[in-house]
Amino acid sequence: MPDNRVSAELSEADQQSVLAAIETIRQKLPFLIDLTPEQRRSLPKMGDKSRAFVAQALDVAAQNEDILPRSFDVEEMRKDVELIAALAPILTALAQLQELIEDTFLEVGSEAYTSALLVYQFAHRAGKGAALDSALDALSQRFARKTAKNTTPPAPPQ
């Protein structure tokens, strides 16, 4: 039997509770947006080094509004900076949770697949005629090789 690192069950009620909690998070963050891959690539990125720069720029803007064009909204910049600070710990917590869920999903999937391979091996060794014919045929479909059928006839030589 394969190494079984995760032995757990998730009841339907608990699954629904987790999904409801996720929905609650979405409702508490109604301003979240969904960017396209192109939008993500085109945006300037703010990393750890940029955070200090942004904070200093906000201070300069707040203390020197007269150097900025009238269209520049210092309060909107302040809201953005404060939202970044508020979202940062949430992002970290969710990233850690996502990594745990992905690792658990990967491990449990591996355990299930390894077990399924063992079942297939044992069924194959038991051989046909052991009332396993249709089950073994169904399991063997996972390993059936697919042949690429060329539906277009080859071009005649020129």
Legacy VTK file of the C-alpha trace (Angstrom):
# vtk DataFile Version 3.0
C-alpha trace
ASCII
DATASET POLYDATA
POINTS 158 float
0.000 0.000 0.000
1.364 3.443 -0.859
2.439 5.920 1.803
-0.727 7.652 2.970
0.240 11.100 4.265
-3.299 12.483 4.208
-6.199 10.578 5.675
-9.163 12.894 5.953
-12.708 13.471 4.861
-14.495 16.690 3.989
-18.196 16.458 4.605
-20.640 18.073 2.214
-21.682 20.421 5.035
-18.075 21.476 5.712
-17.412 21.929 2.001
-20.470 24.156 1.744
-19.350 26.116 4.822
-15.920 26.732 3.280
-17.495 27.826 -0.013
-19.849 30.128 1.915
-16.866 31.623 3.760
-15.176 32.265 0.418
-18.346 33.923 -0.833
-18.394 36.071 2.318
-14.828 37.167 1.545
-15.897 38.096 -1.987
-18.815 40.109 -0.612
-16.556 41.946 1.854
-14.251 42.878 -1.031
-16.750 44.085 -3.672
-14.103 46.231 -5.369
-12.022 43.249 -6.554
-11.387 43.203 -10.288
-10.410 40.566 -12.834
-7.585 41.594 -15.168
-6.862 40.004 -18.505
-3.369 38.575 -19.034
-2.601 41.517 -21.340
-3.707 44.012 -18.690
-1.503 42.269 -16.114
1.521 42.464 -18.411
0.964 46.121 -19.233
0.706 47.392 -15.648
3.756 48.761 -13.828
4.428 46.472 -10.874
4.933 47.640 -7.302
7.340 45.458 -5.347
8.780 45.740 -1.856
11.287 48.419 -2.885
8.557 50.426 -4.582
6.408 50.564 -1.429
8.769 52.981 0.299
8.907 55.079 -2.869
5.103 55.190 -3.052
4.805 56.178 0.614
7.373 58.946 0.172
5.656 60.169 -2.986
2.347 60.324 -1.109
3.985 62.435 1.601
5.440 64.780 -1.024
2.086 65.021 -2.795
0.179 65.709 0.435
2.626 68.408 1.547
3.005 70.020 -1.877
-0.350 69.853 -3.627
0.447 73.152 -5.347
3.092 71.485 -7.560
0.597 68.942 -8.876
-1.911 69.463 -11.674
-5.472 70.119 -10.526
-6.550 66.797 -11.992
-4.239 64.904 -9.592
-6.285 63.520 -6.703
-4.091 63.142 -3.616
-6.946 61.630 -1.609
-7.446 58.954 -4.260
-3.740 58.160 -4.087
-4.008 57.970 -0.284
-6.941 55.544 -0.588
-4.914 53.363 -2.965
-1.928 53.311 -0.594
-4.155 52.500 2.397
-5.928 49.744 0.442
-2.566 48.215 -0.457
-1.657 48.169 3.237
-5.020 46.629 4.150
-4.920 43.969 1.406
-1.301 42.880 1.980
-1.914 40.662 5.046
-5.056 39.219 3.435
-3.102 38.388 0.290
-0.380 36.704 2.338
-2.875 34.655 4.351
-4.794 33.569 1.252
-1.593 32.698 -0.622
-0.489 30.501 2.280
-3.916 28.859 2.436
-3.942 28.303 -1.323
-0.513 26.676 -1.164
-1.699 24.335 1.606
-4.814 23.398 -0.357
-2.821 22.860 -3.571
-0.209 20.726 -1.772
-2.912 18.654 -0.080
-4.812 18.290 -3.376
-1.588 17.168 -5.107
-0.712 14.679 -2.357
-4.212 13.192 -2.124
-4.431 12.966 -5.907
-1.082 11.185 -5.996
-2.190 8.776 -3.272
-5.431 8.015 -5.094
-3.684 7.544 -8.447
-0.980 5.302 -6.929
-3.703 3.196 -5.310
-5.582 3.010 -8.603
-2.427 1.794 -10.351
-2.080 -0.942 -7.733
-5.698 -1.970 -8.231
-5.081 -2.123 -11.984
-1.940 -4.228 -11.493
-3.714 -6.666 -9.173
-6.711 -6.911 -11.494
-4.388 -7.474 -14.447
-2.506 -10.216 -12.569
-5.762 -11.898 -11.594
-6.384 -12.161 -15.303
-9.413 -12.303 -17.458
-12.098 -14.715 -16.523
-11.987 -13.768 -12.882
-15.205 -11.803 -13.414
-13.013 -8.814 -14.123
-13.221 -8.696 -17.907
-15.300 -5.560 -18.310
-13.695 -3.807 -15.340
-10.186 -4.567 -16.608
-11.130 -3.385 -20.103
-12.463 -0.133 -18.645
-9.326 0.374 -16.557
-7.024 -0.408 -19.468
-8.551 2.453 -21.482
-6.391 4.805 -19.388
-3.301 3.320 -21.019
-4.643 2.854 -24.542
-2.395 4.486 -27.100
-4.069 6.942 -29.364
-3.053 6.821 -32.977
-3.020 10.012 -34.927
-5.216 9.445 -37.922
-4.386 11.688 -40.805
-7.751 12.482 -42.360
-6.229 14.589 -45.125
-4.674 12.580 -47.912
-1.053 13.417 -48.557
-0.368 15.909 -51.320
0.646 14.309 -54.592
4.333 14.634 -55.426
5.167 17.418 -57.844
LINES 1 159
158 0 1 2 3 4 5 6 7 8 9 10 11 12 13 14 15 16 17 18 19 20 21 22 23 24 25 26 27 28 29 30 31 32 33 34 35 36 37 38 39 40 41 42 43 44 45 46 47 48 49 50 51 52 53 54 55 56 57 58 59 60 61 62 63 64 65 66 67 68 69 70 71 72 73 74 75 76 77 78 79 80 81 82 83 84 85 86 87 88 89 90 91 92 93 94 95 96 97 98 99 100 101 102 103 104 105 106 107 108 109 110 111 112 113 114 115 116 117 118 119 120 121 122 123 124 125 126 127 128 129 130 131 132 133 134 135 136 137 138 139 140 141 142 143 144 145 146 147 148 149 150 151 152 153 154 155 156 157
